[in-house]
């Protein structure tokens, strides 16, 4: 038995997730990724490794976008009067 298989079997004892469940979750991730969803035809098979890599890239880009929007919002709030800033803050907290 290969070391990869034995490691897989050893670790599977502590985890109750099946290979089918993993495949289902990877498929769901693929549907959420605009880069893969838009560039791949339904008949094209994308590897799980590619989907996981693209998921990491997408999450990183979302983090950068949130940081950028937060910075822009901070600048906006700094340039508005206190009444307008309070209204914006209240809207964001809802």
TAQUI-V376287 format. One record per backbone hydrogen bond with DSSP energy under -0.5 kcal/mol. CO is the residue of the C=O (numbers start at 0). NH is the residue of the N-H. If there is no record, write none. Layout:
CO/NH
CO/NH
This chain:
1/5
2/6
3/7
4/8
5/9
6/10
7/11
8/12
9/12
10/13
10/14
17/21
18/22
19/23
20/24
21/25
22/26
23/27
24/28
25/29
26/30
27/31
28/31
28/32
29/32
31/33
32/36
33/37
34/38
35/39
40/43
43/45
46/50
47/51
48/52
49/53
50/54
51/55
52/56
53/57
54/58
55/59
56/60
57/61
58/62
59/63
60/64
61/65
62/66
63/67
64/68
65/69
66/70
67/71
68/72
69/73
70/74
71/75
72/76
73/77
74/78
75/78
75/79
80/84
81/85
82/86
83/87
84/88
85/89
86/90
87/91
88/92
89/93
90/93
